[in-house]
Amino acid sequence: MPDDDRRFVVIGGGLAGLASAVWLAEAGRDVTLLERRGQLGGRTHAMRADLVDDVPDNGQHVVASGYRNLWRYLTSVGTRQYIEFPKRSTLRWPDGRKTTVQTSGIGALRTLFGVHPDAGVLDRLRAARATIRLGVQALRQPADLADLTTEQWFERVGMPATAREALWDWLALGIAAEPVSRESARVFANVLATGIRLGLRHRVPVTIGYPTVDLGTLYISGAVKVFEERGVTVRYRTVARRIVIEDGAVTGVLLADGTTVPADAVICAVPNSAIGGLLDDLPEHAEIYAAADKLGYTPIVSTNLYLDRPLGTESAFEGLIGGTGIIDEVFDRQIMHGRRTDRAWLYCLTTSGAYEQIHKSNDEIVDEQLALLRRYYPAAVDAKVVQAQVVKMPKATFSQVVGTDALRPPQRTSVPSLALAGDWTATDWSATMESAVQSAARAVDLVLSTEG
Ligand SMILES: Cc1cc2nc3c(=O)[nH]c(=O)nc-3n(C[C@H](O)[C@H](O)[C@H](O)COP(=O)(O)OP(=O)(O)OC[C@H]3O[C@@H](n4cnc5c(N)ncnc54)[C@H](O)[C@@H]3O)c2cc1C
């Protein structure tokens, strides 16, 4: 056991808080985790669908092979084996055309350089040249990149429309949850640079994978086991109001019920939407609150559609291109999870940057998503919805539009026994699970390094 009997308190039971608490507990520390809801997981959690006796997620989450801190977390909680990296995916157009996209190996290069069925040789050569330019400029960024949208950057490097439609607009939307017309080119470039560096360091290109179990099994069950084994106290429905700092050191966390949890070190792992008030005692609080406000939010709408028949998908996830101009993705839970189909087939659709959808009723959203599927999959024409769930998240992630790239606060604060964590703090990634967990790794190092 370490020679450190300090009391560590973690505020927030999302991925950043879970990873912080797990790693502090692994280091043998006395840990209390405060979570305002009745369950852990924050923005990554499973739900019940009683009618079909199933456990879908609050929204489909994909991972990148470069999520090194996430792998460390999954290893700690014993669920690393539940991630699959498919070798291919499928892109579909409304007129029935489709193409198979290689997502790993040499075939992935072909994907990068243009897989659109309308792309001729010249288009593919242009896509290859523009891709190389993107890579070079991501690593050595032009001074004005922070003033550009990702769309303007694509135009500047000469990315052809076919390559944008079949890959790049989708990738950019996936990375920063904003349409390319709003997204900061700097944010996209930074993530590209992280991916390129990781790929070069480990000699394997970064690729995309998905969980083969629900998010509760993947992230929470294993963490709860660690907490039980290592004596971590988890306090549910406990709202932290202010981190009490006296004479430059943390002394406790004041709760909404007026009581105080004594603490010698705190990791504050709440999103930017919930930071207000918690840091009032920290000298630089006004600056952090202002950054949190300016970062703002982007909405995501997820729809879990249980249908009475299979759609005829070929890949675990397929991209639906064209028509609305937005690329939608369909995730087939039968292929992904090997789920039983005696009651229904589950297809998950997630719309990032859902500024229009977020204001619609659930029924409207279900109708729209079904109509979308009918345009792409003949089997959907007569399909009936057995159960549908719509999850609207107006504050799904902080926003990464032009002008936001320099706002994210570091994990280190001016009080050594207080560190910040959460996807919105400054990391190598955009608003992702890896960002949440990387911030936790840094926050844990910071509070542990102040021992004694
Ligand atoms: C629909 C959707 C799809 C996504 N898809 C992907 C994806 O494909 N790939 C990817 O990498 N990322 C994805 N993300 C982003 C990813 O889910 C988040 O970046 C990550 O989960 C954030 O974790 P966090 O711990 O920083 O914050 P959160 O998960 O928000 O956790 C914060 C926790 O703090 C608690 N809390 C807040 N205030 C207080 C308080 N005062 N006292 C006590 N507790 C408090 C909250 O209840 C919450 O549990 C997606 C997000 C959404 C919403």
The ligand as an SDF file (V2000), in Angstrom:
LIG
                    3D

 53 58  0  0  0  0  0  0  0  0999 V2000
  -25.0360   10.2250  -28.8850 C   0  0  0  0  0  0  0  0  0  0  0  0
  -23.5540   10.3450  -28.7250 C   0  0  0  0  0  0  0  0  0  0  0  0
  -22.7130    9.6630  -29.5880 C   0  0  0  0  0  0  0  0  0  0  0  0
  -21.3360    9.7540  -29.4150 C   0  0  0  0  0  0  0  0  0  0  0  0
  -20.5370    9.0380  -30.2440 N   0  0  0  0  0  0  0  0  0  0  0  0
  -19.2110    8.9740  -29.9810 C   0  0  0  0  0  0  0  0  0  0  0  0
  -18.3850    8.0950  -30.7200 C   0  0  0  0  0  0  0  0  0  0  0  0
  -18.8570    7.4160  -31.6300 O   0  0  0  0  0  0  0  0  0  0  0  0
  -17.0560    8.0240  -30.4080 N   0  0  0  0  0  0  0  0  0  0  0  0
  -16.5110    8.7740  -29.3950 C   0  0  0  0  0  0  0  0  0  0  0  0
  -15.3110    8.6310  -29.1260 O   0  0  0  0  0  0  0  0  0  0  0  0
  -17.2740    9.6370  -28.6800 N   0  0  0  0  0  0  0  0  0  0  0  0
  -18.6050    9.7430  -28.9410 C   0  0  0  0  0  0  0  0  0  0  0  0
  -19.4050   10.5810  -28.2000 N   0  0  0  0  0  0  0  0  0  0  0  0
  -18.7650   11.4570  -27.1880 C   0  0  0  0  0  0  0  0  0  0  0  0
  -18.5470   10.7250  -25.8550 C   0  0  0  0  0  0  0  0  0  0  0  0
  -19.7080   10.0370  -25.4500 O   0  0  0  0  0  0  0  0  0  0  0  0
  -18.1950   11.7540  -24.7940 C   0  0  0  0  0  0  0  0  0  0  0  0
  -17.1260   12.5400  -25.2620 O   0  0  0  0  0  0  0  0  0  0  0  0
  -17.7670   11.1250  -23.4590 C   0  0  0  0  0  0  0  0  0  0  0  0
  -18.6360   10.0940  -23.0730 O   0  0  0  0  0  0  0  0  0  0  0  0
  -17.7200   12.2200  -22.3970 C   0  0  0  0  0  0  0  0  0  0  0  0
  -17.3730   11.6720  -21.1410 O   0  0  0  0  0  0  0  0  0  0  0  0
  -17.1670   12.6380  -19.8880 P   0  0  0  0  0  0  0  0  0  0  0  0
  -16.8540   11.7830  -18.7280 O   0  0  0  0  0  0  0  0  0  0  0  0
  -16.2170   13.7250  -20.2530 O   0  0  0  0  0  0  0  0  0  0  0  0
  -18.5650   13.3740  -19.6560 O   0  0  0  0  0  0  0  0  0  0  0  0
  -19.9900   12.7530  -19.2430 P   0  0  0  0  0  0  0  0  0  0  0  0
  -20.1870   11.4280  -19.8650 O   0  0  0  0  0  0  0  0  0  0  0  0
  -20.9950   13.7990  -19.5580 O   0  0  0  0  0  0  0  0  0  0  0  0
  -19.8990   12.5480  -17.6660 O   0  0  0  0  0  0  0  0  0  0  0  0
  -20.0480   13.5960  -16.7540 C   0  0  0  0  0  0  0  0  0  0  0  0
  -20.7890   13.0480  -15.5230 C   0  0  0  0  0  0  0  0  0  0  0  0
  -20.7970   14.0450  -14.5050 O   0  0  0  0  0  0  0  0  0  0  0  0
  -22.0440   14.0140  -13.8420 C   0  0  0  0  0  0  0  0  0  0  0  0
  -22.2080   15.3300  -13.1980 N   0  0  0  0  0  0  0  0  0  0  0  0
  -22.3790   16.5250  -13.8040 C   0  0  0  0  0  0  0  0  0  0  0  0
  -22.4500   17.5010  -12.8960 N   0  0  0  0  0  0  0  0  0  0  0  0
  -22.3120   16.9200  -11.6880 C   0  0  0  0  0  0  0  0  0  0  0  0
  -22.3000   17.4130  -10.3470 C   0  0  0  0  0  0  0  0  0  0  0  0
  -22.4290   18.7320  -10.0660 N   0  0  0  0  0  0  0  0  0  0  0  0
  -22.1380   16.5300   -9.3200 N   0  0  0  0  0  0  0  0  0  0  0  0
  -22.0060   15.1960   -9.5650 C   0  0  0  0  0  0  0  0  0  0  0  0
  -22.0190   14.6700  -10.8190 N   0  0  0  0  0  0  0  0  0  0  0  0
  -22.1550   15.5370  -11.8570 C   0  0  0  0  0  0  0  0  0  0  0  0
  -23.0290   13.7390  -14.9800 C   0  0  0  0  0  0  0  0  0  0  0  0
  -24.2590   13.2530  -14.4920 O   0  0  0  0  0  0  0  0  0  0  0  0
  -22.2410   12.6990  -15.7900 C   0  0  0  0  0  0  0  0  0  0  0  0
  -22.5000   11.3870  -15.3640 O   0  0  0  0  0  0  0  0  0  0  0  0
  -20.7850   10.5660  -28.3850 C   0  0  0  0  0  0  0  0  0  0  0  0
  -21.6410   11.2820  -27.5410 C   0  0  0  0  0  0  0  0  0  0  0  0
  -22.9990   11.1700  -27.7020 C   0  0  0  0  0  0  0  0  0  0  0  0
  -23.8810   11.9420  -26.7550 C   0  0  0  0  0  0  0  0  0  0  0  0
  1  2  1  0
  2  3  1  0
  2 52  2  0
  3  4  2  0
  4  5  1  0
  4 50  1  0
  5  6  2  0
  6  7  1  0
  6 13  1  0
  7  8  2  0
  7  9  1  0
  9 10  1  0
 10 11  2  0
 10 12  1  0
 12 13  2  0
 13 14  1  0
 14 15  1  0
 14 50  1  0
 15 16  1  0
 16 17  1  0
 16 18  1  0
 18 19  1  0
 18 20  1  0
 20 21  1  0
 20 22  1  0
 22 23  1  0
 23 24  1  0
 24 25  2  0
 24 26  1  0
 24 27  1  0
 27 28  1  0
 28 29  2  0
 28 30  1  0
 28 31  1  0
 31 32  1  0
 32 33  1  0
 33 34  1  0
 33 48  1  0
 34 35  1  0
 35 36  1  0
 35 46  1  0
 36 37  1  0
 36 45  1  0
 37 38  2  0
 38 39  1  0
 39 40  1  0
 39 45  2  0
 40 41  1  0
 40 42  2  0
 42 43  1  0
 43 44  2  0
 44 45  1  0
 46 47  1  0
 46 48  1  0
 48 49  1  0
 50 51  2  0
 51 52  1  0
 52 53  1  0
M  END
$$$$
